[in-house]
Amino acid sequence: MASLLGPIVKNRAGRRSAEPNKVTSPVRTFVRSAGVHVNEDNALNYSAVWSCVKIISETIACLPWHVYKRVGAKNKEVMNGHIDWMLYRQPNSEMTSFTLKEVLVAWALTWGNGYAEIERDFSNRISALWPIPPHRVEPVRLENGQLFYRVFGDGFDEVYIPAANMLHLHGLGYDGLSGYSVISMAAKSIALGLACEQFGSNYFENGTHPGVVASHPNKLTDRARKNLEESLMNQYSGLGKSHRLLLLEEATKLEKIGFSPNDSQFLETRKFQLAEIARWFRMPLHKMSDLERSTNNNIEHQGIEFATDTILPWATRIECETDVKLFAASRGRTFNKLNMGGLLRGDVESRTEHYKVMSNLGAFSVNDILELEDRNTIGPVGDKRLVQINQTTLEKIGEEPVEPAGQDEPNHSDKVTDAVRPIFEAAARDISSREVKRAIDAQRRGVLNSQWISIFSREHSRYIERKITPACEALGEILELRNSDISVLISGFKGRHLRMIQDDLLNPELDSIEERSVEISNYLIDQAVRIAALKRS
């Protein structure tokens, strides 16, 4: 690590002005439980801990990391400068951005804290980020109240780095300055898991034989006792000596002692410890290859919960710390962002659905979608944003067509609903298709009954809301509905629809999808128009 700490050594002069007071201690965790010693190093030998740390740190490391500046009140653009290159690709001369994010998050998950020194040039401009192992860093507060980080290690004297020059990523902590070591807090849970693995290893190493007591009717000399022990161990003990013929002399008897793995609930304990470790890291079990409680109905939402409950908090911590330490002078005009959309890169169906909805609403242009897919744009013509009404541009949505003299004025309400009807029909078609296909699958597996419908309805309610919300919000904006009105519309439709499909789910038919889609879209649009009319009256 000498090369990584080079910037610290070069700039250490004059940083220590008084004897500091410790804020926290970087002492390595050393806990003994269940007959096993646990620390930040050997805890990673437990597959459940390794899996949690690896999955979370690699997922964070995969997220694109860019620097933006605000343009106007609502817009932003990427700042293609040195700091953006550091965060996106190369934070220092020896590693990539992926490695930096991965190691900082891994340290924060195990030690509770991840550190990286912010190296600056002679003009005080940021030039590099250098990670420092957490067991060599200690936050301290000087007598004047300033926060510093004491860094120590082999080959150089201790140095003190100002808080402004230390990127500090930490999790939950009692003082807001440092995070708890998860390994220390979860030491007993980890020790029990390691003890189970050690027990299993010893069990098979000894040929799956339980412990035994050899009893002899006579008193044995020390030499005789040693010979008997060596004879039994050589002939009986060990994985390669199972099921051999064992001859006992002079009325020697063998009696089993201890518990078998079944008596000790060995498999049940190992399975429970997997869930126990997952709780410490807020990790869904299906991400750790435990699919016992995962089904086709809930696996999608478990993946969403992993993004929102596990990854998002760490991404937010990184963004906040980076904004404060790298862009504090801009007061929010310059900021960094980890793009959570990177989690969809492997899910073509989810990306396609997202692009379709955003394009139908006029939020994405063709070029926007091509750029997100890392493809070449099609020129200025691809910058126009389209909506479903005759594929026109947003600028022309409010224009009234010139009507020939003598013709009746067209109904404004019909024009409004025609503009958003394709969006509602697309959402309704997805909802109906999902209902029918899931019911047919349940029917094929022989589980289509009232209990299955009840479970499916609870999960399907969230899917319905996610599908129709963008369309309802678009129509609500046109009709000038309040958010509370839109919520009432969505809630009322969900309750009505889930009651109406109870009988249809027991007899699913693919031919009914289109008809039901039209009914859903008509109902939603009619209800929205009725709410708007009541508001005006």
C-alpha positions as CSV (number, residue, x, y, z in Angstrom):
1,M,0.0,0.0,0.0
2,A,3.0,2.3,0.0
3,S,2.2,3.5,-3.5
4,L,-1.4,4.3,-2.5
5,L,-0.3,6.3,0.4
6,G,2.2,8.4,-1.5
7,P,0.1,11.5,-1.6
8,I,-0.3,11.3,2.2
9,V,3.4,11.0,2.8
10,K,4.3,13.9,0.5
11,N,1.8,16.3,2.2
12,R,2.1,15.3,5.8
13,A,4.2,18.2,7.0
14,G,2.6,20.6,9.4
15,R,-0.8,18.8,9.7
16,R,-0.5,18.0,13.4
17,S,-1.1,21.0,15.5
18,A,-2.2,19.5,18.8
19,E,-2.7,16.2,20.6
20,P,-6.0,14.9,19.2
21,N,-8.9,13.3,20.9
22,K,-10.1,10.1,19.4
23,V,-13.6,9.9,17.8
24,T,-13.6,6.2,17.1
25,S,-11.1,3.4,17.1
26,P,-9.9,1.5,14.1
27,V,-9.0,-1.6,16.1
28,R,-9.7,-4.8,14.2
29,T,-12.7,-6.8,15.4
30,F,-11.7,-9.9,17.4
31,V,-14.7,-11.8,18.8
32,R,-14.8,-15.4,19.9
33,S,-18.2,-17.1,19.9
34,A,-19.3,-20.7,19.3
35,G,-15.7,-21.7,19.6
36,V,-14.7,-19.6,16.6
37,H,-12.7,-16.4,16.3
38,V,-14.3,-13.8,14.0
39,N,-12.7,-10.7,12.5
40,E,-13.1,-8.7,9.3
41,D,-10.8,-11.0,7.4
42,N,-12.0,-14.5,8.2
43,A,-15.6,-13.4,8.2
44,L,-15.3,-13.4,4.4
45,N,-14.5,-17.1,4.5
46,Y,-18.2,-17.6,5.4
47,S,-20.0,-17.9,2.0
48,A,-23.1,-15.9,3.1
49,V,-21.0,-12.9,4.2
50,W,-18.8,-13.1,1.1
51,S,-21.9,-13.3,-1.1
52,C,-23.6,-10.2,0.5
53,V,-20.5,-8.1,0.4
54,K,-19.6,-9.1,-3.2
55,I,-23.1,-8.6,-4.6
56,I,-23.7,-5.2,-3.0
57,S,-20.3,-3.8,-3.8
58,E,-20.3,-5.1,-7.4
59,T,-23.8,-3.8,-8.0
60,I,-22.8,-0.3,-6.8
61,A,-19.6,-0.5,-8.8
62,C,-21.7,-1.2,-12.0
63,L,-23.7,2.0,-11.7
64,P,-22.5,4.8,-14.1
65,W,-21.1,7.7,-12.0
66,H,-21.2,11.2,-13.6
67,V,-20.8,14.9,-12.6
68,Y,-23.7,17.3,-13.6
69,K,-24.3,21.0,-13.5
70,R,-27.7,22.6,-13.3
71,V,-28.9,24.5,-16.4
72,G,-31.9,26.7,-15.6
73,A,-34.4,25.7,-13.1
74,K,-35.1,22.1,-14.0
75,N,-32.4,20.9,-16.5
76,K,-28.9,19.5,-16.1
77,E,-26.1,18.4,-18.3
78,V,-23.0,16.3,-17.9
79,M,-19.7,18.1,-17.1
80,N,-17.1,16.4,-19.2
81,G,-14.1,17.5,-17.1
82,H,-11.3,15.9,-15.1
83,I,-13.5,15.1,-12.1
84,D,-16.1,13.4,-14.2
85,W,-13.4,11.3,-15.8
86,M,-12.1,10.4,-12.3
87,L,-15.5,9.2,-11.1
88,Y,-16.6,7.6,-14.3
89,R,-13.4,5.8,-15.4
90,Q,-10.1,6.4,-13.6
91,P,-9.9,7.9,-10.0
92,N,-6.1,7.5,-9.9
93,S,-3.2,6.2,-12.0
94,E,-3.5,2.7,-10.6
95,M,-7.2,1.6,-10.7
96,T,-10.5,2.1,-12.4
97,S,-13.7,3.7,-11.1
98,F,-15.2,0.2,-10.7
99,T,-12.5,-0.9,-8.4
100,L,-12.7,2.3,-6.3
101,K,-16.4,2.0,-5.8
102,E,-16.2,-1.8,-5.1
103,V,-13.5,-1.5,-2.5
104,L,-15.0,1.5,-0.7
105,V,-18.4,-0.2,-0.4
106,A,-16.8,-3.5,0.6
107,W,-14.9,-1.8,3.4
108,A,-18.0,0.1,4.5
109,L,-20.0,-3.2,4.6
110,T,-17.4,-5.0,6.7
111,W,-15.4,-2.4,8.7
112,G,-18.3,0.1,8.7
113,N,-16.1,2.7,7.1
114,G,-14.4,3.2,3.7
115,Y,-11.8,5.9,3.1
116,A,-10.2,7.6,0.1
117,E,-7.8,10.5,0.3
118,I,-8.6,13.4,-2.0
119,E,-5.3,14.4,-3.6
120,R,-5.1,18.0,-4.8
121,D,-2.4,19.8,-6.9
122,F,-0.6,23.0,-6.1
123,S,-3.6,25.0,-7.3
124,N,-5.9,23.1,-4.9
125,R,-7.6,21.3,-7.7
126,I,-8.7,17.7,-7.2
127,S,-6.3,15.4,-9.1
128,A,-7.0,11.9,-7.7
129,L,-8.7,9.7,-5.2
130,W,-6.7,7.1,-3.3
131,P,-8.4,4.4,-1.1
132,I,-6.9,3.8,2.3
133,P,-7.5,0.6,4.3
134,P,-9.8,1.4,7.2
135,H,-7.7,-0.3,9.9
136,R,-5.1,2.4,9.2
137,V,-7.4,5.3,9.6
138,E,-8.8,6.9,12.8
139,P,-11.0,10.0,12.9
140,V,-9.8,12.4,15.6
141,R,-10.8,15.8,16.8
142,L,-8.2,18.4,17.6
143,E,-8.4,20.8,20.6
144,N,-9.7,23.5,18.3
145,G,-12.7,21.3,17.3
146,Q,-11.5,20.5,13.8
147,L,-12.0,17.0,12.5
148,F,-8.9,15.2,11.1
149,Y,-8.1,11.7,10.0
150,R,-5.0,10.1,11.6
151,V,-3.4,7.7,9.1
152,F,-0.7,5.3,10.1
153,G,1.0,2.2,8.7
154,D,4.3,0.5,7.9
155,G,7.1,2.6,6.4
156,F,6.0,6.1,7.4
157,D,5.1,8.2,10.4
158,E,1.5,8.9,11.2
159,V,-0.1,11.8,9.3
160,Y,-3.2,13.9,9.8
161,I,-5.5,14.6,6.9
162,P,-8.1,17.4,7.1
163,A,-11.7,16.2,6.8
164,A,-12.1,18.2,3.6
165,N,-9.5,16.0,2.0
166,M,-10.9,12.6,3.0
167,L,-13.8,10.9,1.2
168,H,-15.4,9.0,4.0
169,L,-18.2,6.4,3.3
170,H,-19.8,4.9,6.3
171,G,-23.0,3.2,7.3
172,L,-25.1,3.3,10.4
173,G,-23.2,4.8,13.4
174,Y,-23.9,6.3,16.8
175,D,-22.2,9.7,16.3
176,G,-22.8,10.5,12.6
177,L,-19.0,10.5,12.0
178,S,-18.2,6.8,11.8
179,G,-20.1,3.6,11.1
180,Y,-20.5,0.5,13.1
181,S,-18.5,-2.5,12.0
182,V,-21.1,-4.9,10.7
183,I,-18.7,-7.8,11.3
184,S,-18.4,-6.8,14.9
185,M,-22.1,-6.4,15.4
186,A,-22.9,-9.7,13.7
187,A,-20.0,-11.6,15.1
188,K,-22.1,-14.2,16.9
189,S,-24.3,-14.9,13.9
190,I,-21.2,-15.2,11.7
191,A,-19.4,-17.4,14.3
192,L,-22.4,-19.8,14.4
193,G,-22.3,-20.1,10.6
194,L,-18.5,-20.7,10.6
195,A,-18.9,-23.2,13.4
196,C,-21.5,-25.1,11.4
197,E,-19.1,-25.3,8.4
198,Q,-16.3,-26.5,10.7
199,F,-18.6,-29.1,12.2
200,G,-19.6,-30.4,8.8
201,S,-16.0,-30.4,7.7
202,N,-14.9,-32.4,10.8
203,Y,-17.8,-34.8,10.4
204,F,-16.9,-35.8,6.9
205,E,-13.2,-35.7,7.6
206,N,-13.7,-38.4,10.2
207,G,-15.6,-40.6,7.8
208,T,-19.1,-39.5,8.9
209,H,-18.6,-41.7,12.1
210,P,-19.9,-40.2,15.3
211,G,-17.6,-40.0,18.4
212,V,-17.2,-43.3,20.2
213,V,-15.8,-44.5,23.6
214,A,-13.8,-47.7,23.6
215,S,-14.1,-49.5,27.0
216,H,-11.9,-52.4,28.1
217,P,-12.9,-54.8,31.0
218,N,-9.4,-54.7,32.5
219,K,-7.1,-51.9,33.6
220,L,-4.7,-50.9,30.8
221,T,-1.2,-49.7,31.1
222,D,-0.2,-46.5,29.5
223,R,1.5,-48.4,26.7
224,A,-1.5,-50.6,26.1
225,R,-3.9,-47.7,26.1
226,K,-1.7,-45.9,23.6
227,N,-1.5,-49.0,21.3
228,L,-5.3,-49.4,21.5
229,E,-5.9,-45.8,20.6
230,E,-3.5,-45.8,17.7
231,S,-5.0,-49.1,16.4
232,L,-8.5,-47.7,16.4
233,M,-7.5,-44.4,14.9
234,N,-5.5,-46.0,12.1
235,Q,-8.2,-48.5,11.2
236,Y,-11.4,-46.6,11.9
237,S,-11.0,-42.8,11.8
238,G,-10.9,-40.8,8.6
239,L,-12.9,-40.3,5.4
240,G,-11.1,-43.0,3.4
241,K,-11.5,-45.6,6.1
242,S,-15.3,-45.8,6.3
243,H,-17.2,-49.1,6.3
244,R,-14.1,-51.2,7.1
245,L,-14.2,-54.4,9.1
246,L,-13.1,-53.6,12.7
247,L,-11.8,-56.4,15.0
248,L,-11.9,-55.8,18.8
249,E,-9.9,-57.9,21.2
250,E,-10.2,-58.8,24.8
251,A,-13.9,-57.9,25.1
252,T,-13.3,-54.3,24.1
253,K,-16.6,-52.5,23.5
254,L,-17.4,-49.4,21.5
255,E,-20.2,-47.0,22.5
256,K,-21.4,-44.0,20.5
257,I,-21.4,-40.6,22.1
258,G,-22.5,-37.1,20.9
259,F,-25.2,-36.2,18.5
260,S,-25.6,-37.0,14.8
261,P,-26.1,-34.1,12.3
262,N,-29.9,-34.9,12.3
263,D,-30.1,-34.7,16.1
264,S,-28.2,-31.4,16.0
265,Q,-30.5,-30.0,13.2
266,F,-27.3,-29.3,11.2
267,L,-29.1,-28.6,7.9
268,E,-31.8,-26.5,9.5
269,T,-29.2,-24.4,11.3
270,R,-27.2,-23.8,8.2
271,K,-30.3,-22.7,6.3
272,F,-31.4,-20.4,9.1
273,Q,-27.9,-18.8,9.3
274,L,-28.2,-17.9,5.6
275,A,-31.3,-15.8,6.3
276,E,-29.7,-14.4,9.5
277,I,-26.7,-13.0,7.6
278,A,-29.0,-11.7,4.9
279,R,-30.9,-9.7,7.5
280,W,-27.6,-8.0,8.7
281,F,-26.9,-6.8,5.1
282,R,-30.6,-6.2,4.1
283,M,-30.1,-8.7,1.3
284,P,-33.0,-10.6,-0.4
285,L,-32.5,-14.3,-0.2
286,H,-33.0,-14.9,-3.9
287,K,-29.8,-12.8,-4.6
288,M,-27.9,-15.4,-2.5
289,S,-29.2,-18.3,-4.7
290,D,-31.8,-19.3,-2.1
291,L,-35.0,-19.6,-4.2
292,E,-37.0,-21.6,-1.7
293,R,-39.5,-18.8,-1.1
294,S,-39.3,-17.1,-4.4
295,T,-42.0,-17.7,-7.1
296,N,-42.7,-16.3,-10.6
297,N,-45.2,-14.0,-8.9
298,N,-42.9,-12.3,-6.4
299,I,-39.4,-12.5,-7.9
300,E,-39.8,-9.3,-9.9
301,H,-40.8,-7.3,-6.8
302,Q,-38.0,-8.8,-4.8
303,G,-35.6,-7.5,-7.4
304,I,-37.2,-4.1,-7.1
305,E,-36.9,-4.2,-3.3
306,F,-33.2,-5.1,-3.7
307,A,-32.7,-1.9,-5.8
308,T,-34.7,0.4,-3.5
309,D,-33.9,-1.1,-0.1
310,T,-30.4,-2.4,-0.4
311,I,-28.6,-0.4,-3.2
312,L,-30.3,3.0,-3.1
313,P,-29.3,3.9,0.5
314,W,-25.6,3.2,-0.3
315,A,-25.8,5.1,-3.6
316,T,-27.3,8.0,-1.8
317,R,-24.6,7.9,0.8
318,I,-21.9,8.0,-1.9
319,E,-23.6,10.9,-3.7
320,C,-24.0,13.0,-0.5
321,E,-20.4,12.5,0.6
322,T,-19.0,13.2,-2.8
323,D,-21.1,16.4,-3.2
324,V,-20.0,17.7,0.2
325,K,-16.3,16.9,-0.3
326,L,-15.8,17.6,-4.0
327,F,-18.4,20.2,-4.9
328,A,-19.2,22.0,-1.6
329,A,-18.3,25.4,-3.1
330,S,-20.9,25.1,-5.8
331,R,-23.8,24.9,-3.3
332,G,-25.7,22.4,-5.4
333,R,-25.1,23.9,-8.8
334,T,-22.6,21.1,-9.5
335,F,-23.4,17.6,-8.2
336,N,-22.7,13.9,-8.9
337,K,-25.2,11.1,-9.6
338,L,-25.0,7.3,-9.6
339,N,-27.5,6.3,-12.3
340,M,-29.7,3.5,-10.9
341,G,-30.9,2.9,-14.4
342,G,-27.7,0.9,-14.8
343,L,-29.5,-1.9,-12.9
344,L,-31.7,-2.4,-15.9
345,R,-28.9,-3.0,-18.4
346,G,-29.4,-6.8,-18.2
347,D,-33.2,-6.7,-18.4
348,V,-34.2,-6.0,-22.0
349,E,-38.0,-6.3,-21.3
350,S,-37.9,-3.7,-18.4
351,R,-35.8,-1.3,-20.4
352,T,-38.1,-1.6,-23.4
353,E,-41.2,-1.0,-21.3
354,H,-39.6,2.0,-19.7
355,Y,-38.6,3.5,-23.0
356,K,-42.1,2.9,-24.5
357,V,-43.8,4.7,-21.6
358,M,-41.4,7.6,-21.6
359,S,-41.5,7.9,-25.4
360,N,-45.4,7.9,-25.4
361,L,-45.4,10.7,-22.9
362,G,-43.0,12.8,-24.9
363,A,-40.3,12.5,-22.2
364,F,-37.8,10.6,-24.4
365,S,-36.8,11.3,-28.0
366,V,-35.5,8.6,-30.3
367,N,-32.0,9.9,-29.9
368,D,-32.4,9.8,-26.1
369,I,-33.2,6.1,-26.2
370,L,-30.4,5.4,-28.6
371,E,-27.9,7.1,-26.4
372,L,-29.1,5.2,-23.4
373,E,-28.6,2.0,-25.4
374,D,-25.1,3.1,-26.4
375,R,-26.0,3.3,-30.1
376,N,-25.4,6.0,-32.6
377,T,-28.1,8.7,-32.9
378,I,-30.0,9.4,-36.2
379,G,-29.3,13.1,-36.4
380,P,-31.5,16.2,-35.7
381,V,-34.7,14.4,-36.8
382,G,-34.3,12.0,-33.9
383,D,-34.3,14.9,-31.3
384,K,-38.0,15.5,-31.8
385,R,-40.2,14.2,-29.0
386,L,-43.4,12.4,-30.1
387,V,-46.7,11.5,-28.6
388,Q,-49.3,9.0,-29.8
389,I,-51.8,11.4,-31.4
390,N,-50.7,11.1,-35.1
391,Q,-47.0,11.1,-34.0
392,T,-46.9,14.9,-33.9
393,T,-44.4,17.1,-32.0
394,L,-45.1,18.5,-28.5
395,E,-45.1,22.1,-29.9
396,K,-48.2,21.4,-32.0
397,I,-50.3,19.6,-29.3
398,G,-52.2,22.8,-28.3
399,E,-52.7,24.1,-31.8
400,E,-56.3,24.2,-33.0
401,P,-56.9,23.1,-36.6
402,V,-58.7,25.5,-38.9
403,E,-62.2,24.3,-39.5
404,P,-64.2,25.0,-42.7
405,A,-67.0,27.5,-42.3
406,G,-70.3,26.0,-41.3
407,Q,-68.9,22.9,-39.6
408,D,-69.7,22.2,-36.0
409,E,-66.9,22.8,-33.5
410,P,-65.3,19.4,-32.6
411,N,-65.7,18.2,-29.1
412,H,-62.7,19.3,-27.0
413,S,-63.1,16.4,-24.6
414,D,-62.9,13.8,-27.4
415,K,-59.7,15.4,-28.7
416,V,-58.1,15.2,-25.2
417,T,-59.1,11.6,-24.6
418,D,-57.9,10.6,-28.1
419,A,-54.5,12.0,-27.3
420,V,-54.0,9.7,-24.3
421,R,-56.1,6.8,-25.3
422,P,-53.2,4.8,-26.8
423,I,-51.3,5.1,-23.6
424,F,-54.2,3.7,-21.6
425,E,-54.8,0.9,-24.0
426,A,-51.2,-0.2,-23.9
427,A,-51.2,-0.3,-20.1
428,A,-54.6,-2.0,-20.1
429,R,-53.4,-4.6,-22.6
430,D,-50.4,-5.4,-20.4
431,I,-52.6,-5.8,-17.3
432,S,-55.1,-8.1,-19.1
433,S,-52.4,-10.1,-20.7
434,R,-50.6,-10.7,-17.4
435,E,-53.9,-11.8,-15.7
436,V,-54.8,-14.3,-18.3
437,K,-51.3,-15.7,-18.8
438,R,-50.7,-16.1,-15.0
439,A,-54.1,-17.8,-14.6
440,I,-53.4,-20.2,-17.5
441,D,-50.0,-21.1,-15.9
442,A,-51.6,-21.7,-12.5
443,Q,-54.3,-23.8,-14.2
444,R,-51.6,-25.9,-16.0
445,R,-49.8,-26.5,-12.6
446,G,-53.1,-27.4,-10.9
447,V,-53.0,-24.5,-8.3
448,L,-55.7,-22.3,-9.8
449,N,-58.1,-21.9,-6.8
450,S,-59.4,-19.2,-4.5
451,Q,-56.3,-19.1,-2.4
452,W,-54.1,-18.6,-5.5
453,I,-56.4,-15.8,-6.7
454,S,-56.2,-14.1,-3.3
455,I,-52.4,-14.2,-3.3
456,F,-52.2,-13.1,-7.0
457,S,-54.6,-10.2,-6.4
458,R,-52.5,-8.7,-3.6
459,E,-49.4,-8.8,-5.8
460,H,-51.2,-7.8,-8.9
461,S,-52.6,-4.7,-7.2
462,R,-49.1,-3.2,-7.1
463,Y,-48.5,-4.1,-10.8
464,I,-51.8,-2.4,-11.8
465,E,-50.9,0.8,-10.0
466,R,-47.4,0.9,-11.6
467,K,-48.8,0.4,-15.1
468,I,-51.7,2.9,-15.1
469,T,-50.1,5.7,-13.0
470,P,-48.1,7.3,-15.9
471,A,-51.2,7.4,-18.1
472,C,-53.4,8.7,-15.3
473,E,-50.9,11.4,-14.5
474,A,-50.6,12.5,-18.1
475,L,-54.4,12.7,-18.4
476,G,-54.7,14.4,-15.0
477,E,-52.2,17.1,-16.2
478,I,-54.3,17.8,-19.3
479,L,-57.5,17.9,-17.3
480,E,-55.9,19.9,-14.5
481,L,-56.6,17.2,-11.8
482,R,-55.0,17.4,-8.5
483,N,-52.7,14.6,-7.2
484,S,-55.4,13.6,-4.7
485,D,-57.9,13.2,-7.6
486,I,-55.5,10.9,-9.5
487,S,-54.9,8.8,-6.4
488,V,-58.7,8.4,-5.9
489,L,-59.0,7.4,-9.6
490,I,-56.3,4.8,-9.3
491,S,-57.4,3.4,-6.0
492,G,-61.0,3.1,-7.1
493,F,-60.1,1.4,-10.3
494,K,-57.9,-1.2,-8.6
495,G,-60.6,-2.2,-6.1
496,R,-63.3,-2.4,-8.8
497,H,-61.1,-4.3,-11.3
498,L,-59.8,-6.8,-8.8
499,R,-63.4,-7.6,-7.7
500,M,-64.6,-8.0,-11.3
501,I,-61.8,-10.4,-12.4
502,Q,-62.3,-13.0,-9.6
503,D,-64.6,-15.2,-11.8
504,D,-62.7,-14.5,-15.0
505,L,-59.4,-15.8,-13.5
506,L,-61.0,-19.2,-12.8
507,N,-61.7,-19.5,-16.6
508,P,-58.9,-17.7,-18.4
509,E,-59.2,-17.2,-22.1
510,L,-56.6,-15.6,-24.3
511,D,-59.2,-14.3,-26.7
512,S,-60.6,-12.0,-24.0
513,I,-57.4,-9.9,-23.6
514,E,-58.3,-7.3,-26.3
515,E,-61.9,-6.8,-25.2
516,R,-61.0,-6.4,-21.6
517,S,-58.2,-3.9,-22.5
518,V,-60.7,-1.7,-24.3
519,E,-63.1,-1.8,-21.3
520,I,-60.3,-0.9,-18.9
521,S,-59.1,2.1,-20.9
522,N,-62.6,3.4,-21.5
523,Y,-63.5,3.1,-17.8
524,L,-60.4,5.0,-16.7
525,I,-60.8,7.8,-19.2
526,D,-64.5,8.2,-18.5
527,Q,-63.9,8.3,-14.8
528,A,-61.1,11.0,-15.2
529,V,-63.3,13.1,-17.4
530,R,-66.2,12.8,-15.0
531,I,-64.0,13.9,-12.1
532,A,-62.8,16.9,-14.1
533,A,-66.4,17.8,-14.9
534,L,-67.4,17.7,-11.3
535,K,-64.4,19.9,-10.4
536,R,-65.5,22.5,-13.0
537,S,-69.1,22.5,-11.8
